[in-house]
Amino acid sequence: ASVVAVVGSPGNPIIIDGKKTAASIRAELKEEIKKLQQDYNGIIPGLAVVLVGDRIDSGTYVRMKKKAATEIGIHSIDVTLTEDITELELIHEIQKLNDDPKVHGILVQLPLPDHINEATVLQTINYEKDADGFDATNIGNMWLRGGIPPLAIPCTPAGCIELLQRYNIEISGKECVILGRSNIVGMPVTALLQSCNGTVTVCHSRTKNIPEIVKRADILIAAIGKPEFVKGAWLKPGVVIVDVGINDKPDPTKKRGYRLVGDVDYDEAIGKASAITPVPGGVGPMTIAMLMKNTV
């Protein structure tokens, strides 16, 4: 169900539609779940989402995940815990989900409160139920060439690659530049691009001459968390841009007083890019779609 894209050009780029692509993936998964139920005595995929505290952004993400799960036929289990829960109590809650046969995927919504060690908590999730793809075994299998494939792939990087593939954007042999080396986006997307035979450079806070490196990119993945960091003058004409950033920028014309922008200056970039993801509506919807795919 790939989207066949017309080749864009600087000043007239393809807008890579994450919302539309995510809807296609959810429709495919809905059919896949029906087949699963036929083949395995009516089994229903179960996704448990653990939410600690009452952060507004985390609560919004959880609601969006629940809505997507309901749409395609995944059984959603919500575990909502107070901010002051101890690390040991949280681990106990995850162990109960590990032991529950109706739960096939577990996701702990990050960030966790400061008094809880995120790495310790994530290590508690059974490898077989790691819906986020962050378990060391999944990460290791993703990096190994020719070994056992991972059971799950980190959702945002998987969404980035899925967008490129569904828009028939060639990765093999291309110069790929990644801004950011986080465990959540930068490092996994490095592995995935290399598995697609891209040549990858990773830039981070200690990298010198970032604009010069970005200028080499045929494909740019921006995941550095700085609003409109990448300027149009840094870009090679014809570059494909996947903007993972989602940042608040003050805007008095908006009712809420701000608007969402990516890590790339979109207005400048469209003069150089042949294809680009918008913010919002690009990578964001794909992250949730890939979480559903991992669960199924």
Salt bridges, closest charged atoms under 4 A:
GLU28 OE2 - ARG166 NH1 2.93
GLU31 OE2 - LYS34 NZ 3.37
ASP39 OD2 - LYS35 NZ 2.82
ASP57 OD2 - ARG55 NH2 2.66
GLU71 OE1 - ARG26 NE 2.86
ASP78 OD2 - LYS66 NZ 3.01
GLU93 OE2 - LYS96 NZ 3.46
GLU162 OE2 - ARG166 NE 2.78
GLU162 OE1 - LYS293 NZ 3.73
GLU175 OE2 - ARG216 NE 3.25
ASP218 OD1 - LYS236 NZ 2.73
GLU228 OE1 - LYS249 NZ 2.74
ASP251 OD2 - ARG259 NE 3.23
ASP265 OD2 - LYS231 NZ 3.70
